[in-house]
Structure formats: structure tokens, C-alpha cells
Amino acid sequence: MTMFRIGEAAELLGVSADTVRRWVDAGRLAAGRDEHGHRVIDGVDLAGFVRSQVADEERSDASSARNRLRGIVTAVVKDTVMAQVDIQAGPFRLVSLMSREAADDLDLEVGSVAVAVIKSTTVVVERSAPAVGNRGRTSS
């Protein structure tokens, strides 16, 4: 079973460790203690918590796309036909190529908030190796 320390869970969720501690203290997120007395969160519980946090307003019944990342536009490069729009969504940088007309119609500019909606027939999933230190511990 994969167990995460508070700091590791915070990094995965893109929030501070104090926020995760408050969620645990409020009973919103289950946590136990490891053999050293540190608070740990079971990976299955963490995944369930994340699923429960999906905001209803971010869902769309009018689209089959389920991958929606809200972020801030960090760059817009336009030529006469195409536009490249960079969005920073938490720790993720997304780059979209679209028609200049679409970028103009959406009034995309640096500093505006945008939602990247991703629908792909190919998604490569890799298992992340633990970083040096104590990321994603596995216990028996």
C-alpha cells in the first residue's frame, strides 16, 4: 500500500502542507501515523479525496472531454494565421496551437484566466519513480 507524508500529499495536490494538515485536522482527509509518528495518508484515500474535490462548475455536460485544467495565460504568440498560447495550470505548462481567429475571439492575453480542455486518443502514462528522499513510500 502506498503511503504519503503530509508534504508529499501537498506537493501532489498543489497546496501547502499546512492546508493538508488543516484538512486532516478537520476530518476531511483521513490520515494515520507511520512507525516514526509522522502523519501519513493512504494513496487510495488521497485519490478519493482528489476525486471528491472536483468542482461542479468545472464539469461540462455538453462535452465528452473530462480533462480540464484551469490556469493563467503566460504567453501568446500570433502570426497572420496561427497562435501559440501558453497556460500555466499549477505545476503544468500547457501549450496550445490554434488559429489566430480563435485566439482573438477568446480574447486571450497574458494574465487572463483560461481553461485547457484536453481530449486525446493517445495518453501515455508513466509510473513516477520516487525522487531522492522520501516520496511515495510503500509499506507492507
Sine and cosine of phi, psi and omega as CSV:
sin_phi,cos_phi,sin_psi,cos_psi,sin_omega,cos_omega
0.00,0.00,0.71,-0.70,0.00,-1.00
-1.00,0.06,0.77,-0.64,0.02,-1.00
-0.86,-0.51,0.61,-0.79,0.00,-1.00
-0.85,-0.53,0.70,-0.71,0.15,-0.99
-0.94,0.33,0.25,-0.97,-0.04,-1.00
-0.83,0.56,-0.73,0.69,-0.02,-1.00
-0.90,0.44,-0.61,0.80,0.03,-1.00
-0.92,0.39,-0.69,0.72,0.04,-1.00
-0.88,0.47,-0.66,0.75,0.01,-1.00
-0.87,0.49,-0.69,0.73,0.00,-1.00
-0.89,0.46,-0.69,0.72,0.00,-1.00
-0.90,0.43,-0.57,0.82,-0.04,-1.00
-1.00,0.02,-0.20,0.98,-0.01,-1.00
0.96,0.28,0.51,0.86,0.03,-1.00
-0.78,-0.63,0.08,-1.00,0.01,-1.00
-0.99,0.17,0.36,-0.93,0.07,-1.00
-0.88,0.47,-0.58,0.82,0.04,-1.00
-0.89,0.46,-0.60,0.80,0.04,-1.00
-0.89,0.45,-0.71,0.71,0.02,-1.00
-0.89,0.46,-0.66,0.75,0.04,-1.00
-0.87,0.49,-0.66,0.75,0.02,-1.00
-0.90,0.44,-0.65,0.76,0.04,-1.00
-0.89,0.46,-0.66,0.75,0.03,-1.00
-0.91,0.41,-0.74,0.67,-0.03,-1.00
-0.88,0.47,-0.53,0.85,0.00,-1.00
-0.99,0.12,-0.09,1.00,0.00,-1.00
0.99,0.13,0.16,0.99,0.01,-1.00
-0.98,0.21,-0.40,0.91,-0.05,-1.00
-0.69,-0.72,0.83,-0.56,-0.04,-1.00
-0.97,0.25,0.64,-0.77,0.05,-1.00
-0.55,-0.84,0.47,-0.88,0.08,-1.00
-0.83,-0.56,-0.31,-0.95,0.03,-1.00
-0.82,-0.57,0.61,-0.80,0.07,-1.00
-1.00,0.05,-0.07,-1.00,-0.05,-1.00
-0.90,0.43,-0.25,0.97,0.02,-1.00
-0.98,-0.20,0.05,1.00,0.01,-1.00
1.00,0.05,0.06,1.00,0.03,-1.00
-0.98,0.18,0.59,-0.81,0.05,-1.00
-0.95,0.33,0.70,-0.71,0.02,-1.00
-0.72,-0.69,0.46,-0.89,-0.02,-1.00
-0.85,-0.52,0.78,-0.63,0.04,-1.00
-0.91,0.42,0.68,-0.73,-0.02,-1.00
-0.84,0.54,-0.62,0.79,0.01,-1.00
-0.91,0.40,-0.67,0.75,0.03,-1.00
-0.91,0.43,-0.64,0.77,0.01,-1.00
-0.90,0.43,-0.68,0.73,0.03,-1.00
-0.89,0.46,-0.67,0.75,0.04,-1.00
-0.90,0.45,-0.64,0.76,0.03,-1.00
-0.88,0.47,-0.70,0.71,0.00,-1.00
-0.88,0.48,-0.71,0.71,0.01,-1.00
-0.87,0.50,-0.61,0.79,-0.04,-1.00
-0.95,0.30,-0.30,0.95,-0.05,-1.00
-1.00,0.04,-0.09,1.00,-0.02,-1.00
-0.88,0.47,0.86,-0.52,-0.05,-1.00
-0.95,0.32,0.71,-0.71,0.01,-1.00
-0.85,0.52,-0.59,0.81,-0.03,-1.00
-0.94,0.34,-0.28,0.96,0.04,-1.00
-1.00,0.08,-0.23,0.97,0.03,-1.00
-1.00,0.10,0.48,-0.88,0.02,-1.00
-0.70,-0.72,0.85,-0.53,0.05,-1.00
-0.98,0.22,-0.22,0.98,-0.06,-1.00
-1.00,-0.02,0.13,0.99,-0.06,-1.00
-0.63,-0.77,0.57,-0.82,0.07,-1.00
-1.00,0.07,-0.17,0.99,0.01,-1.00
-0.96,0.29,0.72,-0.69,-0.02,-1.00
-0.90,-0.43,-0.13,0.99,-0.03,-1.00
-0.99,-0.14,0.98,-0.20,-0.07,-1.00
-0.82,-0.57,0.87,-0.49,-0.03,-1.00
-0.87,-0.49,0.91,-0.41,0.00,-1.00
-1.00,0.05,0.71,-0.70,-0.02,-1.00
-0.34,-0.94,-0.19,-0.98,-0.03,-1.00
-0.93,-0.37,0.67,-0.74,0.03,-1.00
-0.96,0.29,0.82,-0.57,-0.03,-1.00
-0.95,-0.30,-0.29,0.96,0.03,-1.00
-0.34,-0.94,0.59,-0.81,0.12,-0.99
-0.68,-0.73,0.87,-0.49,0.03,-1.00
-0.86,-0.51,0.85,-0.52,-0.05,-1.00
-0.86,-0.52,0.59,-0.81,0.23,-0.97
-0.87,-0.49,-0.34,-0.94,-0.08,-1.00
-0.96,0.30,-0.38,0.92,-0.08,-1.00
-0.88,-0.47,-0.67,0.74,-0.15,-0.99
-0.88,-0.47,0.28,-0.96,0.08,-1.00
-0.67,-0.74,0.59,-0.81,0.13,-0.99
-0.92,-0.39,0.82,-0.57,-0.03,-1.00
-0.87,-0.49,0.83,-0.56,0.05,-1.00
-0.98,-0.20,0.73,-0.68,0.02,-1.00
-0.81,-0.59,0.73,-0.68,0.12,-0.99
-0.98,-0.21,0.92,-0.39,-0.01,-1.00
-0.90,-0.43,1.00,-0.09,-0.12,-0.99
0.89,0.45,-0.76,-0.65,-0.01,-1.00
-0.99,0.13,0.04,1.00,-0.12,-0.99
-0.97,-0.24,0.76,-0.65,0.11,-0.99
-0.99,-0.16,0.83,-0.56,0.01,-1.00
-0.90,-0.44,0.67,-0.74,0.02,-1.00
-0.85,-0.52,0.80,-0.59,0.02,-1.00
-0.88,-0.48,0.70,-0.71,0.12,-0.99
-0.96,-0.28,0.79,-0.62,-0.04,-1.00
-0.54,-0.84,0.15,-0.99,0.05,-1.00
-0.93,0.37,0.48,-0.88,0.07,-1.00
-0.87,0.50,-0.63,0.78,0.01,-1.00
-0.85,0.52,-0.68,0.74,0.02,-1.00
-0.90,0.43,-0.70,0.72,0.02,-1.00
-0.89,0.46,-0.65,0.76,0.03,-1.00
-0.92,0.39,-0.69,0.72,0.00,-1.00
-0.88,0.47,-0.59,0.81,0.02,-1.00
-0.99,0.16,-0.12,0.99,-0.02,-1.00
0.81,0.59,0.70,0.72,-0.01,-1.00
-0.97,0.23,0.79,-0.61,0.05,-1.00
-0.54,-0.84,0.37,-0.93,0.00,-1.00
-0.82,0.57,0.76,-0.65,0.01,-1.00
0.99,-0.13,-0.22,0.98,0.02,-1.00
-0.99,0.14,0.40,-0.92,0.02,-1.00
-1.00,-0.02,0.69,-0.73,0.01,-1.00
-0.62,-0.79,0.37,-0.93,0.07,-1.00
-0.90,-0.43,0.84,-0.54,0.08,-1.00
-1.00,0.03,0.87,-0.49,0.03,-1.00
-0.97,-0.24,0.86,-0.51,-0.14,-0.99
-0.90,-0.44,0.83,-0.56,0.10,-0.99
-0.74,-0.67,0.86,-0.50,-0.09,-1.00
-0.67,-0.74,0.59,-0.81,0.09,-1.00
-0.99,0.11,-0.27,0.96,0.03,-1.00
-0.78,-0.63,0.87,-0.50,0.09,-1.00
-0.79,-0.62,0.87,-0.49,0.02,-1.00
-1.00,0.02,0.80,-0.60,0.02,-1.00
-0.91,-0.40,0.80,-0.61,0.05,-1.00
-0.89,-0.46,0.53,-0.85,0.09,-1.00
-1.00,0.09,0.80,-0.60,-0.03,-1.00
-0.98,0.20,0.80,-0.60,0.07,-1.00
-0.97,0.23,0.63,-0.77,0.04,-1.00
-0.85,0.53,0.68,-0.74,0.05,-1.00
-0.96,0.29,0.20,-0.98,0.06,-1.00
-0.85,0.52,0.77,-0.64,-0.03,-1.00
0.87,-0.50,-0.81,-0.59,-0.20,-0.98
-0.73,-0.69,0.61,0.79,-0.06,-1.00
-0.99,0.14,0.71,-0.71,0.13,-0.99
0.82,0.57,0.83,0.56,-0.03,-1.00
-0.91,0.42,0.52,-0.86,0.10,-1.00
-0.89,-0.46,0.75,-0.66,0.06,-1.00
-0.85,-0.52,0.34,-0.94,-0.04,-1.00
-1.00,-0.03,0.00,0.00,0.00,0.00
